[in-house]
Each structure stands twice: as C-alpha cells, then as structure tokens.
C-alpha cells in the first residue's frame, strides 16, 4: 500500500481517484506546522499540497519514503525544488487545470472594460442613475493576443465566435497552426498598432517583462483596451497609467500586479478607467477540482512506476549515465539557449548530433537540457522533465544523431534549430583545462566560452570594422573582455563574438547596427 498525505485543503472530489485506488491510503491533515510534518512524513510515499504548506528540505529529509510531491496548481514556489531533485523526489504540478477558468475571466474582463460594467454598478448602488456609460461592441473589433499557448488559444477560439478579428503573437506559433485557428500572425508592435483590444497570456520571463511598454503604447490607436490575467510585469504598469492619462488607452482590466498585493497607493486602485481583481484566474470550483484531479492522476502514475508528464524537476538518473553526461548538461543547455536567442521564427525542428565520446551512452537526458535551453527564454515553466512534452505539443520535431568521428575534438555536440525562415547551427565541446567552448556558429569556426553577456555581430569582412566596434563600445563605457572573429573567405560574410562586462544599452546596439558593413547585432545573455 502507498500512503498519501494531503496537508492542504484540497477538494475530496478532485482526489477521489486516490480514495478509490485499491493500493493507496489517503490521509488528510491540513494545517500542520513544519515540525508536525517532520514528525509524521517518514511513513508517506506522496505529499499533496496547494500553496499553504511550505515543503522545506527539512521535511524532505525526514520523508525517507517520499517519491513524489504534488502541487494542486501551477506554481511551485512553496516547494524546495533543489532539495527535492537532490533527494530524487519528483515534484509535479497541474498546468492545464485552470485553462478555461483563466480564459473565461479574460473574457469577463474584456467585456467589463468594453461596457464599463463595474463603474456603472458602483454608481447605481451608490444611488446615481447615470446612463452616460457608452461602451463599445466586441463584434468586428481586432483582438491582439500575446501568447498563443493553452489559454491564449482558448481566448482566440471564443473571440472568433464573438465575431472578432484575431492577431496572435507567439515565438512558437507557426503559420499553419495560426491558419487552422483562424488567427493572423503578427509581431508585438504590429499588434500594438492594429488591435482594439490586447490581452497577454505569456509567462513572465526576462524576455517578456514589460513586453508592452512605452514604445508599444506610442504605437497604439486611441481607444485601445488592455487586459492582463496572466502575470504582473508583462505590461509596464506605469507606462499604462501614462497612456491612459494621454487618452491612448480607453480602459484596462488587470487580475495581476507586478507586486502582489499592490500598495494602497497603487495608481490602478484609484483610476476610474482601470478594473482590478485580486488574482482570481484559477478561482472557480471547476478549476480547483481539475487541478486536484490532474495532480492525483500523476501521483498514481509515479507511485505505480508508470509514465508521467507534469514533473517540474529532474528524476534520479542511473549513476553510470549521470557520471558520463553530467559535465555536458551545462554545455548543452547553453548551446540551446544561444540558438533560442538567435533563431528567427517559430521552431519547427531541433537536430542534435553527438560525436566522439558521447556515442557510447544514452544521451536522452542531455537532449532534454538542449531542448530546455532552446525554449527557456520563452517558456517560464519549461524544465528537463517536461521539455520534450512541451516541444511535441507545439509540433516541434526532435531528431538525435550520432557519429563516431568528431573531427579534431574528442567530443562534440552539434545542434541545428530549423524554423520557417532559417536554420541556425552551433557546435560545442568540452576541452581539458578550458571547459565549455563554442567552436562553430553556422559555417564559421570560433572558440569562446558561452557565459555572461555576449554580442553576436554579423558583418561583411572589410577593414576597420573591428576598430569601429571597439571604439563605439569603449566610448559608451562598455568594456570588451574577449573577441572572436570567424569567416570563410576574405571579403565575404563574417561574424564577430564579443564577451562584454555588462549588457550594452539599447541605444548602443542601435548605433552598432547603423555602422557600415554591419548586417545584424544580437545581444545574448547566458
């Protein structure tokens, strides 16, 4: 018999399958302190929590039989993932259970801001019969959706039924999938310029923080309405307030804030054109049951040693495989991260070639690190356990190959990312005494460490370019730590890879791009 402890209030209906399982005993004891959990956790195989229980390393150390910790929800901030991974405890969550709840809240917010329902309600119950609230219809309006994952796709489906025109932005949305959904592909700036309503459904990552800011608000047409039921910080809150004051934004509806709960003097709270709610995206009876059902199903799979998908950490790896692969995990993730930052368009295929020492070992775990690296700047929740699942769900084909010959290297990892627009290739190796090195970008031989702040500059091989780049960076107090130049033929196309001590300001990158013979400049962070 497996014993499962439920230490937070979780719907009995949601965990009914655990009660019904003949090989599982369920014990519900919500409200336990850390010491109380430590005292009893040793007899349990699984722990189910929501957000109240803080699952610390101390608890996991005492949980000598623990195989899995299930979080009935999306976030796992209350669980020490590093401690769980170190102890071989699988941590799972339920990322799909609140999809419809958040989608429907988005529409409720959209309609509320279109018709100013909360504002009209407030005046009516206050004794004023004010019929001057003139709103707008959704029909024939353009809805811009930033983030076309599970929730964004459901919003698009409903918007089409309302007769709206939908423009979608997502780095992984292909033209074929967009066409099937009846969605037009667009960039962030194109959506800003064309949309009557804009809603965001991306994770909050360094890439998406302030995805909509001052620049985008300046592009918008007057009367646009903004909705955020995703994560606080995707939209620059202060820039939004300024756009409202300027008459650009007619209304906004926010379920999330950059800092939660917001300060009492937050400008949203006293602005008559902003509707706010206290992070209610998953707050429906159905969503609460769904996340419990999802996590219960996954717990059963893990306890019974069956395949599972929603893990957010790394399961144990056989010692002999781990010893061989572990030195390559960081290299593989960095190769993927660079490719994810330089490849344009939705990723359709990732081809990984292992050569030399790596052909004699199962490299599937290393492939997960590479795939995670490719997507980690766009997908907040990706990890080495769910990387392949997330890639597959987005129609990305993963191909692995091996070669017994690694040219002049004893080991070589070569990764090609294919999109509709282009193919980008990176090769890396581990060199004794030098560590991780990137030795090829596309057709250009290079040799640099993949770490810190990098500038990748594509240019024509002409005299004086290196000097101009160095002078421009130096005059803007950007120090160059290392520089690599790669070319195939004299006077042809070439690349320059610079390691710099701090990120180059946006205006410096713009000035570099304007230099004669420079084709493209990309700032990378590893």
VOMARNU-300517 format. One record per residue (C-alpha): residue number from 1; y, x, z. Coordinates in Angstrom, 2 decimals. Each point is the difference from the previous one (the first is absolute). Example, Ala and Ser with C-alpha at 12.3 -4.5 7.8 and 13.67 -1.06 7.14 Angstrom:
# VOMARNU-300517
[1,[-4.50,12.30,7.80]] [2,[3.44,1.37,-0.66]] 
END
This chain:
# VOMARNU-300517
[1,[0.00,0.00,0.00]] [2,[3.53,1.12,-0.82]] [3,[2.70,-0.76,2.57]] [4,[3.50,-0.90,-1.21]] [5,[2.99,-0.12,2.34]] [6,[2.99,-2.17,-0.98]] [7,[2.94,1.23,2.11]] [8,[2.83,-2.07,-1.54]] [9,[0.43,-3.74,-0.64]] [10,[-1.83,-0.54,-3.30]] [11,[-1.01,-3.37,-1.46]] [12,[-3.57,-0.99,0.94]] [13,[-0.28,-1.66,-3.38]] [14,[0.96,3.29,-1.66]] [15,[-2.74,1.96,1.77]] [16,[-2.63,-2.75,-0.20]] [17,[-2.22,2.13,-2.23]] [18,[-0.27,2.53,2.83]] [19,[-1.03,-2.75,2.42]] [20,[-2.55,-1.23,-2.53]] [21,[-1.52,3.43,-0.71]] [22,[-3.41,0.36,1.66]] [23,[0.49,3.73,0.54]] [24,[3.50,-0.17,1.58]] [25,[1.22,-0.86,3.49]] [26,[3.73,-0.83,0.21]] [27,[2.02,0.39,3.19]] [28,[3.63,-1.20,0.16]] [29,[2.18,1.64,2.64]] [30,[3.67,-0.05,-1.08]] [31,[2.75,1.58,2.08]] [32,[-1.91,3.06,1.24]] [33,[1.95,3.09,1.07]] [34,[-0.87,3.44,-1.36]] [35,[-1.89,0.91,3.17]] [36,[-1.90,-3.28,-0.05]] [37,[-0.99,0.60,-3.62]] [38,[-1.07,3.55,0.78]] [39,[-2.25,-1.30,2.76]] [40,[-2.00,-2.34,-2.27]] [41,[0.35,1.23,-3.59]] [42,[-2.99,2.33,0.26]] [43,[-2.46,-2.86,-0.46]] [44,[1.57,-1.35,-3.22]] [45,[-0.70,0.82,-3.65]] [46,[3.19,-1.65,-1.36]] [47,[3.48,-0.88,1.21]] [48,[2.14,-2.75,-1.54]] [49,[3.75,-0.06,0.65]] [50,[3.24,-1.40,-1.32]] [51,[3.25,1.69,1.00]] [52,[0.01,-0.29,3.80]] [53,[-2.77,2.48,0.82]] [54,[0.98,3.65,-0.39]] [55,[-3.18,1.79,-1.01]] [56,[0.58,3.51,1.32]] [57,[-2.01,3.20,-0.19]] [58,[-0.90,-0.50,3.66]] [59,[-1.62,-3.34,-0.83]] [60,[-1.85,1.43,-2.99]] [61,[-1.24,2.96,2.02]] [62,[-1.53,-2.45,2.45]] [63,[-1.44,-2.06,-2.84]] [64,[-3.01,2.21,-0.60]] [65,[-1.77,-2.73,-2.03]] [66,[3.05,-1.15,-2.02]] [67,[-0.69,-0.13,-3.73]] [68,[2.92,-2.13,-1.14]] [69,[3.41,-1.27,1.12]] [70,[1.18,-3.11,-1.83]] [71,[3.66,-1.02,-0.21]] [72,[0.40,-3.70,-0.82]] [73,[3.13,0.60,-2.07]] [74,[1.55,2.56,-2.30]] [75,[1.75,2.64,2.14]] [76,[-1.96,2.45,2.16]] [77,[2.90,1.58,1.89]] [78,[-1.67,-0.87,3.30]] [79,[-3.12,2.05,-0.80]] [80,[-0.18,3.80,0.24]] [81,[-1.40,0.65,-3.49]] [82,[-0.29,3.75,0.44]] [83,[-2.06,-0.39,3.15]] [84,[-2.20,-2.60,-1.71]] [85,[-0.58,2.22,-3.02]] [86,[-0.79,3.00,2.19]] [87,[-2.64,-2.05,1.85]] [88,[-1.49,-1.55,-3.13]] [89,[1.20,-3.53,0.86]] [90,[0.84,-2.09,-3.04]] [91,[3.26,-1.95,0.31]] [92,[0.30,-3.08,-2.20]] [93,[2.73,-2.57,-0.60]] [94,[0.44,-3.22,-1.96]] [95,[2.55,0.62,-2.78]] [96,[-0.75,-3.17,-2.02]] [97,[0.02,-2.71,2.65]] [98,[3.75,-0.63,0.07]] [99,[0.61,0.05,-3.77]] [100,[0.54,-3.74,-0.46]] [101,[1.94,-0.37,3.26]] [102,[2.51,2.67,-1.02]] [103,[0.18,-1.32,-3.56]] [104,[0.79,-3.52,1.22]] [105,[2.59,1.27,2.48]] [106,[1.65,1.84,-2.90]] [107,[0.30,-3.27,-1.91]] [108,[1.26,-1.81,3.07]] [109,[2.69,2.66,0.38]] [110,[0.82,-0.13,-3.71]] [111,[0.49,-3.76,0.06]] [112,[1.88,0.13,3.29]] [113,[2.51,2.48,-1.36]] [114,[0.25,-1.88,-3.32]] [115,[0.86,-3.28,1.75]] [116,[1.50,1.41,3.24]] [117,[-2.36,-2.15,2.06]] [118,[0.38,1.75,3.39]] [119,[3.80,-0.01,-0.29]] [120,[0.05,-3.70,-0.89]] [121,[-2.41,-0.80,2.85]] [122,[2.16,1.85,2.52]] [123,[3.10,-2.00,-0.96]] [124,[-1.84,-3.32,-0.08]] [125,[-1.55,0.33,3.48]] [126,[3.40,1.20,1.20]] [127,[1.51,-3.35,-0.92]] [128,[1.60,0.94,-3.35]] [129,[-0.85,-2.01,-3.14]] [130,[0.81,2.73,-2.53]] [131,[-1.26,-0.66,-3.53]] [132,[1.74,2.98,-1.57]] [133,[-3.12,2.16,-0.01]] [134,[-0.43,0.40,-3.76]] [135,[-3.08,2.06,-0.76]] [136,[-1.87,1.12,-3.11]] [137,[-3.33,-0.94,-1.55]] [138,[-2.88,2.45,-0.46]] [139,[-0.92,-1.41,-3.41]] [140,[1.03,2.25,-2.90]] [141,[1.21,2.71,2.41]] [142,[-1.24,3.58,-0.22]] [143,[-1.97,1.30,2.96]] [144,[-0.33,3.76,0.41]] [145,[-3.02,1.12,2.04]] [146,[-0.09,3.58,1.26]] [147,[-3.64,0.68,0.81]] [148,[-2.75,-1.82,-1.88]] [149,[-2.89,0.45,2.39]] [150,[-1.87,-2.85,1.70]] [151,[3.07,-1.80,1.38]] [152,[2.33,0.71,-2.91]] [153,[-2.60,-1.30,-2.46]] [154,[-0.41,-3.24,1.97]] [155,[3.79,-0.46,0.07]] [156,[0.13,0.51,-3.77]] [157,[-2.73,-2.62,-0.52]] [158,[1.96,-2.60,1.97]] [159,[3.31,0.92,-1.60]] [160,[-1.44,-0.73,-3.44]] [161,[-0.97,-3.50,1.17]] [162,[3.60,-0.51,1.13]] [163,[1.14,0.80,-3.54]] [164,[1.46,3.38,0.87]] [165,[0.09,3.06,-2.25]] [166,[-1.59,2.94,1.81]] [167,[0.75,3.70,-0.36]] [168,[-2.31,2.29,1.95]] [169,[0.29,3.60,1.09]] [170,[-2.96,2.00,1.27]] [171,[-0.92,3.60,-0.86]] [172,[-3.62,-1.15,-0.47]] [173,[0.63,-3.18,-1.98]] [174,[-1.27,0.42,-3.56]] [175,[1.33,-1.92,-2.98]] [176,[-3.38,-1.70,-0.48]] [177,[-0.14,-1.31,3.58]] [178,[3.64,-1.05,-0.07]] [179,[-0.56,-1.91,-3.24]] [180,[-2.97,-1.85,1.49]] [181,[2.17,-1.04,2.95]] [182,[2.86,-1.10,-2.23]] [183,[2.23,2.66,1.50]] [184,[2.44,2.25,-1.83]] [185,[-0.02,3.65,1.07]] [186,[3.29,1.47,1.16]] [187,[1.46,2.90,1.93]] [188,[1.74,-0.41,3.35]] [189,[3.41,0.25,-1.68]] [190,[-0.97,-2.43,-2.78]] [191,[-1.04,-2.54,2.61]] [192,[3.23,0.59,1.91]] [193,[2.03,-0.70,-3.13]] [194,[-1.91,-3.05,-1.24]] [195,[-1.40,-1.93,2.97]] [196,[1.44,-3.10,1.66]] [197,[-2.39,0.42,2.93]] [198,[-1.55,3.28,1.19]] [199,[-2.92,0.30,2.42]] [200,[-1.68,3.19,1.21]] [201,[-3.71,0.45,0.72]] [202,[-0.52,3.76,0.13]] [203,[-1.12,2.05,3.00]] [204,[2.68,2.04,1.75]] [205,[-0.44,3.62,-1.08]] [206,[2.44,2.84,-0.65]] [207,[-0.05,-1.11,-3.64]] [208,[0.88,-3.63,0.76]] [209,[2.46,0.46,2.87]] [210,[3.32,-1.54,-1.13]] [211,[-1.61,-0.76,-3.35]] [212,[2.83,-2.49,-0.31]] [213,[3.26,1.64,1.04]] [214,[3.62,0.29,-0.97]] [215,[-0.80,1.11,-3.56]] [216,[-2.20,-3.04,-0.63]] [217,[2.46,-2.46,1.56]] [218,[2.70,1.30,-2.34]] [219,[-2.25,-0.92,-2.95]] [220,[-0.66,-3.56,1.16]] [221,[1.68,-3.07,-1.41]] [222,[1.99,-2.20,2.34]] [223,[-2.00,-2.69,1.74]] [224,[-3.25,1.93,0.43]] [225,[-2.16,-0.83,3.04]] [226,[-2.15,2.55,1.86]] [227,[-3.23,-0.60,1.97]] [228,[-1.91,2.50,2.16]] [229,[-3.22,-1.09,1.71]] [230,[-1.66,3.41,-0.42]] [231,[1.34,2.89,2.08]] [232,[3.41,0.76,1.45]] [233,[1.64,2.96,-1.72]] [234,[-1.02,-0.75,-3.58]] [235,[3.45,-1.53,-0.44]] [236,[3.06,1.85,1.32]] [237,[1.29,-2.51,2.55]] [238,[3.55,1.30,0.19]] [239,[0.29,0.17,-3.79]] [240,[-1.16,-3.62,-0.13]] [241,[2.68,-1.11,2.47]] [242,[2.60,1.76,-2.13]] [243,[-1.32,-1.73,-3.15]] [244,[0.23,-3.38,1.74]] [245,[3.58,0.71,1.05]] [246,[0.83,0.96,-3.60]] [247,[-1.37,-3.29,-1.31]] [248,[-2.88,1.60,-1.89]] [249,[-2.79,-1.39,2.17]] [250,[0.18,-3.76,0.60]] [251,[-2.68,-0.04,2.67]] [252,[-2.81,1.96,1.61]] [253,[-3.08,-0.84,2.06]] [254,[-1.65,2.65,2.17]] [255,[-3.16,-0.25,2.10]] [256,[0.05,3.75,0.79]] [257,[2.52,2.56,1.19]] [258,[0.30,3.77,-0.11]] [259,[-0.08,-0.04,3.81]] [260,[-1.86,-2.84,1.71]] [261,[1.12,-1.89,1.89]] [262,[3.52,0.48,-1.41]] [263,[2.97,0.74,2.24]] [264,[2.02,-3.06,1.05]] [265,[2.96,1.26,-2.03]] [266,[-2.01,0.43,-3.22]] [267,[2.22,-1.34,-2.83]] [268,[-2.80,-2.22,-1.35]] [269,[-0.06,-2.08,3.17]] [270,[3.53,-1.30,-0.35]] [271,[0.25,-0.24,-3.77]] [272,[-0.07,-3.61,-1.29]] [273,[-1.52,1.15,-3.30]] [274,[-3.01,1.74,1.58]] [275,[-3.12,-1.83,1.23]] [276,[-2.11,1.91,2.51]] [277,[-3.41,-0.56,1.64]] [278,[-1.88,2.19,2.54]] [279,[-2.72,1.60,-2.18]] [280,[-2.06,-3.14,-0.57]] [281,[-1.77,1.09,-3.20]] [282,[-3.52,-0.30,1.42]] [283,[0.77,-2.75,2.52]] [284,[-2.17,-2.84,-1.22]] [285,[-3.16,-1.43,1.54]] [286,[-1.87,0.75,-3.21]] [287,[1.18,3.61,-0.20]] [288,[-0.95,0.68,3.61]] [289,[-3.47,-1.37,-0.67]] [290,[-0.32,1.82,-3.32]] [291,[0.76,3.43,1.43]] [292,[-2.51,-0.62,2.80]] [293,[-2.64,-1.09,-2.53]] [294,[0.64,3.04,-2.20]] [295,[-0.18,2.49,2.83]] [296,[-3.11,-1.68,1.48]] [297,[-1.80,0.31,-3.33]] [298,[0.89,3.68,-0.27]] [299,[-1.12,0.68,3.59]] [300,[-3.39,-1.53,-0.78]] [301,[-0.35,2.17,-3.12]] [302,[0.74,3.18,1.96]] [303,[-2.27,-0.86,2.94]] [304,[-2.82,-0.75,-2.44]] [305,[0.67,3.16,-2.01]] [306,[1.00,-1.99,-3.09]] [307,[2.78,0.82,-2.51]] [308,[3.54,-0.82,1.18]] [309,[3.46,0.30,-1.55]] [310,[2.97,-0.48,2.34]] [311,[-0.22,3.20,2.05]] [312,[3.27,1.78,0.72]] [313,[-1.43,3.33,1.14]] [314,[-2.71,2.46,-0.96]] [315,[-3.63,-0.62,0.97]] [316,[-2.25,2.91,1.06]] [317,[-1.00,2.44,-2.75]] [318,[-3.27,1.99,0.13]] [319,[0.74,3.40,1.50]] [320,[-1.32,2.02,-2.96]] [321,[2.15,-1.97,-2.46]] [322,[3.06,0.04,2.25]] [323,[-0.16,3.78,0.47]] [324,[-0.03,0.55,-3.76]] [325,[2.62,-2.58,-0.95]] [326,[2.47,0.07,2.88]] [327,[2.00,2.99,-1.30]] [328,[0.61,-1.96,-3.22]] [329,[1.14,-3.31,1.52]] [330,[3.64,1.08,0.35]] [331,[0.06,1.60,-3.45]] [332,[-1.42,-3.11,-1.64]] [333,[2.46,-2.32,1.71]] [334,[2.94,2.21,-0.99]] [335,[-1.13,0.13,-3.64]] [336,[-0.21,-3.79,0.02]] [337,[3.39,-0.34,1.71]] [338,[1.75,2.16,-2.60]] [339,[-1.59,-1.93,-2.86]] [340,[0.93,-3.29,1.64]] [341,[3.62,1.12,0.11]] [342,[0.27,1.36,-3.55]] [343,[-2.12,-2.44,-2.04]] [344,[1.99,-2.81,-1.64]] [345,[-1.44,-3.48,-0.29]] [346,[-2.89,-1.93,1.51]] [347,[-3.03,2.21,0.64]] [348,[-2.94,-1.03,-2.18]] [349,[-2.44,2.87,0.59]] [350,[-0.48,3.02,2.26]] [351,[-2.31,2.74,-1.28]] [352,[-1.13,2.63,2.52]] [353,[-1.84,3.15,-1.08]] [354,[-1.68,2.26,2.56]] [355,[-0.97,3.51,-1.04]] [356,[-1.55,3.08,1.58]] [357,[-1.06,-0.22,3.65]] [358,[0.56,-3.75,0.16]] [359,[-2.74,-1.04,-2.41]] [360,[-2.78,0.37,2.59]] [361,[1.32,-2.53,2.52]] [362,[0.68,-3.75,0.09]] [363,[3.76,-0.09,-0.70]] [364,[0.47,-3.77,0.39]] [365,[1.90,0.47,3.26]] [366,[2.35,2.51,-1.66]] [367,[0.58,-2.43,-2.88]] [368,[1.20,-2.56,2.53]] [369,[2.63,2.46,1.25]] [370,[1.18,0.58,-3.57]] [371,[0.25,-3.74,-0.75]] [372,[1.80,-0.56,3.32]] [373,[2.50,2.72,-0.96]] [374,[0.73,-1.62,-3.36]] [375,[0.91,-3.34,1.58]] [376,[1.28,0.96,3.45]] [377,[3.69,-0.13,-0.92]] [378,[-0.34,-3.59,-1.20]] [379,[-2.65,-1.55,2.25]] [380,[0.73,0.06,3.71]] [381,[-3.50,-1.01,1.09]] [382,[-2.08,2.31,-2.22]] [383,[-2.43,2.41,1.64]] [384,[-3.09,1.92,-1.01]] [385,[-2.26,-2.91,0.91]] [386,[1.74,-2.71,-2.03]] [387,[1.44,2.23,-2.75]] [388,[-2.79,-0.70,-2.49]] [389,[0.02,-3.72,0.78]] [390,[3.77,-0.25,-0.47]] [391,[-0.17,1.98,-3.24]] [392,[-2.78,-2.22,-1.34]] [393,[1.86,-3.18,0.99]] [394,[2.91,1.24,-2.15]] [395,[-2.23,0.67,-2.97]] [396,[0.17,3.81,0.33]] [397,[-3.04,1.82,-1.36]] [398,[-1.15,3.04,2.00]] [399,[-2.01,2.65,-1.91]] [400,[-1.54,3.09,1.60]] [401,[-1.40,2.94,-1.94]] [402,[-1.47,3.40,0.89]] [403,[-0.09,3.37,-1.73]] [404,[-1.91,3.13,1.00]] [405,[2.72,2.21,-1.42]] [406,[3.43,0.22,1.65]] [407,[1.60,2.52,-2.30]] [408,[1.46,2.81,2.11]] [409,[-0.22,-2.07,3.23]] [410,[-3.01,-0.34,2.28]] [411,[1.04,-3.61,0.60]] [412,[2.30,-2.32,-1.89]] [413,[1.04,-3.64,0.42]] [414,[1.58,-1.49,-3.11]] [415,[1.44,-3.51,0.07]] [416,[1.40,-2.02,-2.91]] [417,[1.90,-3.24,0.55]] [418,[0.19,-2.26,-3.05]] [419,[2.57,-2.76,-0.42]] [420,[1.04,-2.06,-3.02]] [421,[2.87,2.41,-0.60]] [422,[-1.54,3.41,0.60]] [423,[-2.61,2.30,1.51]] [424,[0.86,2.48,2.75]] [425,[-2.36,2.76,1.15]] [426,[0.00,2.30,3.03]] [427,[-2.51,2.67,0.97]] [428,[-0.28,1.61,3.42]] [429,[-2.18,2.52,1.77]] [430,[-0.58,1.68,3.35]] [431,[0.69,3.73,-0.15]] [432,[-1.23,2.32,2.75]] [433,[3.02,1.24,1.93]] [434,[2.39,-2.34,-1.84]] [435,[-1.33,-3.47,0.80]] [436,[0.79,-3.04,-2.16]] [437,[1.52,0.78,-3.39]] [438,[0.98,-2.14,-2.97]] [439,[-0.96,2.02,-3.08]] [440,[0.71,-2.37,-2.90]] [441,[2.35,-2.86,-0.84]] [442,[-0.97,-1.61,-3.30]] [443,[-0.32,2.90,-2.45]] [444,[2.13,2.39,2.03]] [445,[-1.52,2.72,2.21]] [446,[1.77,0.25,3.40]] [447,[-0.73,1.29,3.48]] [448,[1.69,-1.60,3.01]] [449,[-0.77,-1.50,3.40]] [450,[0.10,-3.80,0.08]] [451,[2.16,-0.51,3.05]] [452,[3.50,-0.93,1.06]] [453,[2.79,-1.02,-2.36]] [454,[-0.60,0.75,-3.67]] [455,[1.97,-0.37,-3.19]] [456,[-1.95,-0.38,-3.25]] [457,[2.28,0.67,-2.95]] [458,[-1.08,-0.52,-3.61]] [459,[2.18,1.97,-2.43]] [460,[0.17,1.82,-3.30]] [461,[-0.70,3.72,0.26]] [462,[3.49,1.40,-0.63]] [463,[1.82,2.97,1.57]] [464,[2.27,-0.76,2.97]] [465,[-1.63,-3.19,1.27]] [466,[-1.47,1.59,3.13]] [467,[3.38,1.49,0.85]] [468,[1.82,-3.30,-0.42]] [469,[-2.53,-1.81,2.19]] [470,[0.29,2.65,2.72]] [471,[3.79,-0.02,-0.11]] [472,[0.26,-3.78,0.17]] [473,[-2.40,-0.24,2.95]] [474,[1.65,2.91,1.81]] [475,[3.48,-1.44,-0.39]] [476,[-1.28,-3.17,1.67]] [477,[-1.59,1.87,2.93]] [478,[-3.57,-0.61,-1.20]] [479,[-2.00,3.17,0.60]] [480,[-2.90,0.90,-2.30]] [481,[-3.05,1.31,1.85]] [482,[-2.29,0.57,-3.01]] [483,[0.15,-0.50,-3.76]] [484,[-2.72,-0.26,-2.62]] [485,[0.52,-0.30,-3.77]] [486,[-2.73,-1.02,-2.42]] [487,[0.01,-0.07,-3.81]] [488,[-2.46,0.16,-2.87]] [489,[2.13,1.58,-2.73]] [490,[3.37,1.73,-0.06]] [491,[2.80,-2.45,-0.73]] [492,[-2.19,-3.07,0.46]] [493,[-0.25,-2.51,2.80]] [494,[-0.31,1.38,3.52]] [495,[-0.01,-1.02,3.66]] [496,[1.61,1.41,3.10]] [497,[-1.35,-0.64,3.52]] [498,[2.34,0.78,2.90]] [499,[-0.69,-0.18,3.71]] [500,[3.27,-0.74,1.80]] [501,[0.86,0.08,3.69]] [502,[1.30,-3.56,0.14]] [503,[0.03,-3.04,-2.29]] [504,[2.59,0.25,-2.78]] [505,[2.64,-2.78,0.16]] [506,[-0.16,-2.65,-2.71]] [507,[3.25,1.16,-1.55]] [508,[-1.37,3.55,-0.33]] [509,[-3.09,-1.33,-1.77]] [510,[2.26,-1.96,-2.33]] [511,[2.04,3.13,-0.78]] [512,[-3.19,1.95,-0.72]] [513,[-1.15,-2.67,-2.44]] [514,[3.29,0.30,-1.90]] [515,[-0.48,3.73,-0.62]] [516,[-0.61,1.03,-3.60]] [517,[-3.69,0.46,-0.93]] [518,[-1.24,-1.71,3.17]] [519,[-2.19,-3.00,-0.89]] [520,[-1.00,-1.41,3.39]] [521,[0.39,0.71,3.71]] [522,[-2.37,-1.37,2.66]] [523,[0.42,0.48,3.75]] [524,[-3.37,0.08,1.79]] [525,[-0.81,-0.10,3.70]] [526,[-3.39,1.26,1.14]] 
END
